[in-house]
Amino acid sequence: MKWFFNSCLAALILVSGHEVSARDVVLVESLAGLESGLMVKKILMNKFQFPEKLITLRIIKTGCEAKSDAIVHLCLLSSGELEILKMNEFVVKNSFGIFMNGEKRND
């Protein structure tokens, strides 16, 4: 199943063109600091099996901006609340969703 997910993601990147190669897949911006940001990254890797190289963590001092080209853009607020700033629903349903549905069946 992991192979299938990674294959779908690789195919999406190849089909989408050159501009995707520099784009973040999952961007996590953290106002809550490095430790909290690393915890979110660890959850994405362990619970949802996202490869580490697909997750970009940025520690920021001021508010999160929803201007990124990331497929999924998350903002970890200083209160610990996690907000979804942007999510490309087509990609999530057709690539990430396939894998996550498989994850749910195993629970």
Residue frames as qw, qx, qy, qz and C-alpha x, y, z in Angstrom:
[[0.000, 0.886, 0.463, 0.000, 0.00, 0.00, 0.00],
 [0.305, -0.772, 0.119, 0.544, 2.86, 2.39, 0.79],
 [0.400, -0.091, 0.615, 0.673, 4.34, 1.62, -2.62],
 [0.194, 0.640, 0.669, 0.323, 1.02, 2.43, -4.29],
 [0.150, -0.927, -0.243, 0.244, 0.74, 5.75, -2.44],
 [0.363, -0.607, 0.343, 0.618, 4.29, 6.76, -3.31],
 [0.379, 0.172, 0.705, 0.575, 3.73, 5.72, -6.93],
 [0.106, 0.818, 0.549, 0.133, 0.58, 7.85, -7.18],
 [0.235, -0.893, -0.021, 0.382, 2.37, 10.83, -5.69],
 [0.417, -0.351, 0.527, 0.652, 5.37, 10.42, -8.03],
 [0.313, 0.441, 0.706, 0.457, 3.04, 10.14, -11.04],
 [0.014, -0.918, -0.386, 0.085, 1.20, 13.27, -9.97],
 [0.312, -0.760, 0.208, 0.531, 4.45, 15.21, -9.68],
 [0.405, -0.094, 0.659, 0.627, 5.66, 14.02, -13.09],
 [0.218, 0.610, 0.689, 0.326, 2.35, 14.78, -14.81],
 [0.110, -0.906, -0.330, 0.243, 1.93, 18.19, -13.21],
 [0.467, 0.811, -0.035, 0.349, 5.07, 19.66, -14.75],
 [0.583, 0.294, -0.365, 0.663, 8.27, 21.36, -13.70],
 [0.183, -0.611, 0.180, -0.749, 6.84, 23.91, -11.29],
 [0.844, -0.454, -0.135, -0.251, 5.77, 21.14, -8.90],
 [0.814, 0.120, -0.392, 0.412, 9.36, 19.99, -8.37],
 [0.242, 0.297, -0.380, 0.842, 10.07, 23.07, -6.22],
 [0.514, -0.484, -0.101, -0.701, 6.74, 23.05, -4.44],
 [0.208, -0.232, 0.810, -0.497, 6.13, 21.80, -0.93],
 [0.400, -0.248, -0.831, -0.296, 3.84, 18.79, -0.66],
 [0.518, -0.719, -0.464, 0.009, 2.92, 19.24, 3.01],
 [0.248, 0.479, -0.270, 0.798, 3.97, 22.54, 4.58],
 [0.547, -0.668, -0.481, 0.156, 3.72, 22.92, 8.34],
 [0.165, 0.592, -0.209, 0.760, 4.32, 26.44, 9.65],
 [0.604, -0.481, -0.583, 0.254, 4.71, 26.57, 13.42],
 [0.105, -0.759, 0.119, -0.632, 4.13, 29.58, 15.64],
 [0.807, -0.561, 0.004, -0.187, 4.37, 27.21, 18.62],
 [0.294, -0.742, 0.601, 0.051, 8.10, 26.59, 18.26],
 [0.345, 0.454, -0.796, -0.203, 10.40, 23.85, 17.05],
 [0.171, -0.082, 0.941, -0.281, 9.39, 21.12, 19.52],
 [0.559, 0.395, 0.501, -0.530, 5.68, 21.42, 18.74],
 [0.551, 0.607, -0.323, -0.473, 6.35, 21.60, 15.01],
 [0.180, 0.377, -0.906, -0.070, 8.47, 18.45, 15.16],
 [0.380, 0.109, 0.826, -0.402, 5.65, 16.70, 17.03],
 [0.650, 0.526, 0.157, -0.526, 3.19, 17.49, 14.21],
 [0.433, 0.585, -0.622, -0.288, 5.73, 16.28, 11.65],
 [0.078, -0.231, 0.957, -0.158, 6.25, 13.05, 13.62],
 [0.554, 0.294, 0.608, -0.487, 2.47, 12.46, 13.74],
 [0.628, 0.602, -0.165, -0.464, 2.21, 12.92, 9.97],
 [0.315, 0.503, -0.797, -0.114, 5.05, 10.46, 9.44],
 [0.112, -0.121, 0.946, -0.280, 3.96, 7.82, 11.99],
 [0.492, 0.341, 0.611, -0.518, 0.15, 7.92, 11.79],
 [0.640, 0.660, 0.117, -0.375, -0.28, 8.74, 8.08],
 [0.817, -0.022, 0.429, 0.385, 3.01, 7.25, 6.81],
 [0.388, 0.921, -0.039, 0.014, 4.04, 10.43, 4.98],
 [0.803, 0.127, -0.106, 0.572, 7.71, 10.21, 3.99],
 [0.401, -0.667, -0.138, 0.613, 9.80, 12.81, 5.80],
 [0.324, -0.089, 0.387, 0.859, 10.99, 14.32, 2.52],
 [0.012, -0.578, -0.625, -0.525, 7.40, 15.32, 1.65],
 [0.369, -0.842, -0.385, 0.082, 6.97, 17.40, 4.82],
 [0.370, 0.449, -0.162, 0.797, 8.48, 20.86, 5.17],
 [0.459, -0.719, -0.445, 0.273, 8.56, 22.41, 8.64],
 [0.269, 0.537, -0.054, 0.798, 9.02, 26.16, 9.03],
 [0.380, -0.566, -0.508, 0.526, 9.31, 27.86, 12.39],
 [0.147, 0.614, 0.253, 0.733, 7.85, 31.35, 12.08],
 [0.194, -0.151, -0.480, 0.842, 7.52, 34.35, 14.40],
 [0.361, 0.210, 0.092, -0.904, 4.46, 36.06, 12.87],
 [0.732, 0.261, 0.389, -0.494, 1.18, 34.78, 11.41],
 [0.531, 0.065, 0.778, 0.329, 0.98, 32.02, 8.85],
 [0.335, 0.474, -0.241, -0.778, 0.37, 33.08, 5.26],
 [0.750, 0.276, 0.583, -0.145, -1.87, 31.06, 2.98],
 [0.420, 0.781, -0.258, -0.383, 0.15, 32.09, -0.10],
 [0.360, -0.418, 0.805, 0.219, 2.17, 28.88, -0.46],
 [0.601, 0.317, -0.529, -0.509, 2.03, 26.52, -3.43],
 [0.152, -0.193, 0.943, -0.223, 1.94, 23.53, -1.09],
 [0.409, -0.237, -0.781, -0.408, -0.63, 20.80, -1.68],
 [0.566, -0.675, -0.474, 0.005, -1.46, 20.85, 2.04],
 [0.217, 0.483, -0.309, 0.790, -0.55, 23.90, 4.15],
 [0.603, -0.598, -0.521, 0.082, -0.96, 23.58, 7.92],
 [0.053, 0.652, -0.282, 0.702, -0.49, 26.28, 10.56],
 [0.624, -0.375, -0.609, 0.315, 0.33, 25.33, 14.14],
 [0.152, -0.847, -0.042, -0.508, -0.75, 28.27, 16.29],
 [0.129, 0.457, -0.636, 0.609, 1.02, 29.26, 19.50],
 [0.663, -0.265, 0.314, -0.626, -2.03, 27.92, 21.39],
 [0.345, -0.174, 0.922, 0.016, -1.33, 24.46, 19.95],
 [0.665, 0.503, 0.412, -0.366, -4.34, 24.53, 17.62],
 [0.362, -0.116, 0.705, 0.599, -3.69, 23.20, 14.10],
 [0.484, 0.639, 0.195, -0.565, -5.37, 25.02, 11.21],
 [0.611, 0.253, 0.606, 0.442, -5.63, 23.90, 7.61],
 [0.049, 0.623, -0.077, -0.777, -4.82, 26.98, 5.55],
 [0.526, 0.494, -0.417, -0.552, -4.86, 25.29, 2.18],
 [0.560, -0.084, 0.824, 0.009, -5.64, 21.84, 0.86],
 [0.378, 0.294, -0.584, -0.656, -5.80, 20.79, -2.77],
 [0.740, -0.002, 0.472, -0.480, -8.84, 18.53, -2.48],
 [0.830, 0.445, -0.241, -0.235, -8.29, 16.85, -5.85],
 [0.412, 0.514, -0.719, 0.221, -4.78, 15.72, -4.92],
 [0.331, -0.298, 0.717, -0.537, -5.79, 14.72, -1.41],
 [0.826, 0.131, 0.277, -0.473, -8.74, 12.63, -2.63],
 [0.858, 0.460, -0.190, -0.126, -6.89, 11.01, -5.51],
 [0.540, 0.476, -0.609, 0.332, -3.47, 10.45, -3.96],
 [0.071, -0.327, 0.689, -0.643, -3.42, 10.90, -0.20],
 [0.711, -0.101, 0.183, -0.671, -7.00, 9.67, 0.20],
 [0.848, 0.179, -0.474, -0.158, -6.22, 6.27, -1.31],
 [0.464, 0.246, -0.718, 0.457, -3.55, 5.64, 1.27],
 [0.237, -0.223, 0.503, -0.801, -5.47, 7.09, 4.22],
 [0.817, -0.059, -0.097, -0.566, -8.51, 4.95, 3.40],
 [0.784, 0.156, -0.591, 0.105, -6.24, 1.92, 3.53],
 [0.159, 0.284, -0.643, 0.694, -4.95, 3.12, 6.91],
 [0.553, -0.203, 0.243, -0.771, -8.49, 3.33, 8.29],
 [0.881, 0.017, -0.352, -0.317, -9.28, -0.25, 7.26],
 [0.608, 0.213, -0.676, 0.358, -6.33, -1.52, 9.27],
 [0.176, -0.363, 0.484, -0.777, -7.58, 0.06, 12.55]]
